[in-house]
Amino acid sequence: MKGIQPPHVDDSDKPLRREMAMAYRRAREAGEGDLMAREAAMAVYRRARPGEPQLAASEWVAEMIASAVLVDPAWFWKNLK
């Protein structure tokens, strides 16, 4: 049985993934919960891709956050409660 597979991230999307992960982490380090941290990541995404429908944008942000966690979980969760 296969485990959960990380989402595929094109090389061209990796800088955006990093920027969104950093926005998420900054919000969490500031004491915000998951919802507000995801909103911070969504704001980054919206600036990069303003025409994307809300549902598609939400799905993409969730996938990119999950991908960032899978790439380096120790870094992603460092100093976060």
C-alpha positions as CSV (number, residue, x, y, z in Angstrom):
1,M,0.0,0.0,0.0
2,K,1.3,3.4,-0.9
3,G,1.4,6.3,1.6
4,I,0.2,9.8,0.9
5,Q,2.0,11.1,-2.1
6,P,3.2,14.8,-2.0
7,P,1.7,17.0,-4.6
8,H,3.7,17.6,-7.7
9,V,5.1,21.1,-7.8
10,D,6.5,22.5,-11.0
11,D,9.9,24.3,-10.7
12,S,8.2,27.5,-11.8
13,D,5.8,27.3,-8.8
14,K,8.5,26.6,-6.2
15,P,9.2,30.3,-5.5
16,L,5.5,30.9,-4.9
17,R,5.3,27.8,-2.7
18,R,8.2,29.2,-0.6
19,E,6.6,32.6,-0.3
20,M,3.3,31.1,0.8
21,A,5.1,28.8,3.3
22,M,6.9,31.8,4.7
23,A,3.7,33.8,5.1
24,Y,2.1,30.8,6.8
25,R,5.0,30.4,9.2
26,R,5.2,34.1,10.0
27,A,1.5,34.1,10.9
28,R,2.0,31.0,13.1
29,E,5.1,32.4,14.7
30,A,3.1,35.5,15.6
31,G,0.7,33.3,17.5
32,E,-2.1,33.0,14.8
33,G,-3.9,29.7,14.3
34,D,-4.1,27.6,11.2
35,L,-7.0,29.5,9.7
36,M,-5.3,32.9,9.9
37,A,-2.0,31.4,8.7
38,R,-3.8,29.9,5.6
39,E,-5.3,33.3,5.0
40,A,-1.8,34.8,5.0
41,A,-0.7,32.2,2.5
42,M,-3.9,32.9,0.4
43,A,-3.1,36.6,0.3
44,V,0.3,35.8,-1.2
45,Y,-1.3,33.5,-3.8
46,R,-4.0,36.1,-4.7
47,R,-1.3,38.7,-5.4
48,A,0.5,36.2,-7.7
49,R,-2.6,34.9,-9.4
50,P,-5.5,37.4,-8.9
51,G,-7.9,35.8,-11.4
52,E,-8.1,32.3,-9.9
53,P,-11.5,31.2,-8.7
54,Q,-11.8,30.9,-4.9
55,L,-12.2,27.2,-4.7
56,A,-9.3,26.4,-7.0
57,A,-7.1,28.9,-5.1
58,S,-8.0,27.4,-1.7
59,E,-7.2,23.9,-3.0
60,W,-3.9,25.0,-4.5
61,V,-2.8,26.8,-1.3
62,A,-3.7,23.7,0.8
63,E,-1.6,21.6,-1.6
64,M,1.3,23.9,-1.5
65,I,1.3,24.2,2.3
66,A,1.2,20.3,2.5
67,S,4.0,20.1,0.0
68,A,6.2,22.6,1.9
69,V,5.6,20.5,5.1
70,L,6.6,17.3,3.3
71,V,9.7,18.8,1.8
72,D,11.2,19.8,5.1
73,P,9.0,19.2,8.2
74,A,11.7,20.1,10.7
75,W,12.1,23.5,9.1
76,F,8.4,24.1,8.6
77,W,7.4,23.4,12.2
78,K,10.5,24.8,13.9
79,N,9.6,27.2,16.7
80,L,5.9,26.7,16.1
81,K,3.5,25.5,18.8
